[in-house]
Amino acid sequence: MFLLIMSLRVKNNYLLAIISFFLFQMAIGQTVTVLEVDTNMPILGVSVYNPNKSKTLVTDYNGHVSIDGFKDKETIVFKNFLYEKRTFTKSQIAKLNDTIYLTPKVEYLKKIVISASKFEQNKREIPQTIVSLNASDIAFANPQTSADLLNNTGNIYIQKSQLGGGSPMIRGFSTNRLLITVDGVRMNNAIFRGGNLQNVISIDPLAVHNTEVTLGAGSVVYGSDAIGGVMSFYTKKPQLSYKDDLYLSANAMSRYATASNEKTGHIDVNLGYKKWAFLTSVTYTDFNDLRMGSHGPDDYLRLEYVEQQNGEDVIVANSNPQIQNPTGYNQINLMQKVRYEPSDNLDFDFGVYYSTTSDYSRYDRLLRYRNDNLRSAEWSYGPQQWFMSNFQLTKLSSKSSFYNKIQTTLAYQNFKESRRDRDFQSVLRDVREENVDAISLNVDFEKRFNSKISLFYGAEYLYNLVGSVGEEQNIETSTSTAAVTRYPNDATWQSFAAYASLKYKPNSKFVFQSGLRYNQVISKADFTANNVFLNLPFDDARVDTGALTGTAGITWSPSDMIQWKLNASTAFRAPNIDDIGKVFDSEPGSVVVPNKDLKAEYAYGGELGLKLNFDDKVVIDLAAYYTFLDNALIRRDYELNGETEIMYDGELSTVQAIQNASKAWIYGFEVGMDINFSKHLKLRSQYNIIGGTEDNEGVEEPIRHVAPSFGETHLKWKTEKFLVDTFLVYNNEFSNSQLAPSEAAKDYLYAKDSDGNPYAPSWYTFNLRTQYKHNENWSLTASLENITDQRYRPYSSGLSAAGRNLVLALKYTL
């Protein structure tokens, strides 16, 4: 009996255990674990939902989520903005042992670029060189302006005429031969000039999510101006919530820098719902006058400046010649974005951007002397204002014969800038104000026919309307009279274009890409009002020019260790209103006048690249390039009604005009190296060598925007909470004979060599940057720049760089 009872108890317990096991399995069988593909770490915050989003869940800290509520054959989407999206049915998940692996986009962003075709492509498959900075790179670099952000790529040289500026130089080209885009919208407008440009500082670096720079021509996709490169800025995007609860995130940052007494405050807030998301970003920055370093040429010191005392201009001694007086200014940047995603294959994005500066002095013009006295009592830019509204529709389709993805972008921009200058002890102030309204419409298509062939194609329309006024103010009588305007008022610039680019990938080792673009550009200008002052031999100008450009390139990876890239391209720049109709004093004693007989300039270039990867321990990138610029639009001496000199702003000036009067040859070599000593310690070095000449009536001369050889080397150490970067930035000398004639004429910008001639000395800085992440919410970034307090001035700059500079930034993330 005892044995029977025990047997029944064992059987019952065994039966109970079996039932409990199956019940347990049924319970936990509905729980899915979401892991990162390489690290097997659980992923928090992955949205899990069905296509109509009637069921939405989010993974917990262990990467777990219960899918009890989904049906067996129901599609389930796993999505997080840091990871690639994946979809499964409930039965498919069961076959995967209830474990889902997601590929991180953090690494994905480094390998995927948008700028080459306006659609996502693997960076490794693109024959052109593209350098990129992602959100973590930008946060660690902590740039004061977007010009400084570009400088951190190691491939771009930045010129500054004043603290409120930053003009990029890429592979010997700059200003209106480089293109800037923001969220896919072209920023270049009809008055982008050949002189140094400051428009890039209108972009808030604290609102930028990632930046991609195409080194070399980009005319097939972007049209006119993309001769030397394309700088593409992509701002932060509103994040949706894929559950019933509101997704709220926010960032607040405060920064202080000693060299300019900079004070910056920033906040951005994201409100995400199931289908709607809103992102607001605000940044305010205030700079005082910039202090230069202690060790370097005395030629850069600011010994004296002009100020008004009792209504009179007087020259006063600078109490601290290292303070560049006046250079301070302030700036505010605002951004508001709205996103609406009614379904997984349809996305609407609307953005409003606004940036404005205070008045700020053009410091380099205040360094000029005439008859042993400073030439100018004041020379300043008025507020530089930029407004953009941008609407973008993105649609995906797996059924359409014409596209898998279509992206339509409609944008309106308004640019305002002004200039105010007055000579020393003069009562007359010249004021010129410009305003540009710019409308753009882009429609871009992507069609993947199969795994081997993809087609990118699209069309573009651009329209610019230029407003320009000029007056001469008497500061004693407070009266003003009309004066010649910088540009012909109500001038227009239009562009019509269509392009197509084919990508052919027969296997994993070889990729071929080729493209064509046709552009028609029409400019109109009326000089009737300005002829009251100039007496031009014409009253209007019309330029109607077409351009066909193309590109072809291959990427060949015979092994995991070796990758070759070869690319050939043509590019163009059509004359804009600045070329056709500008009137300004290019340098003391010279005045530029309009020229209606202009044609487009063309560039023909090639690039050969080699990448060597030794087991991801040592990676070497090499690139050599060559560009020939034909019919180059360049400033040259000119005759106006048979005269070589005219009176302008009270001074007898040599007449000049933009002309198709030159050819140029630009070439260079770039080398980058990464050494991964361990997962904690890495070294990165980049060096750039650039050369070039241009033709001046049969004589080859140095080109103005070819920078000296430059580079930087970083040694980074990273742990879970700390990131430390010790780095050197260095720049070779430009002797007097290497300076372009137009640069040598600006001797006030340069140091003097042993013969008393202007030249640009070599320089270096030693720097330390560190970031400490206390937890997921708080982080501190600290930089000590130019530790040895070098006094130096980057090539072609009127502003000396900051001396020893401590930069502190505290960030809170919600």
Disulfide bonds with the S-S distance in Angstrom:
none
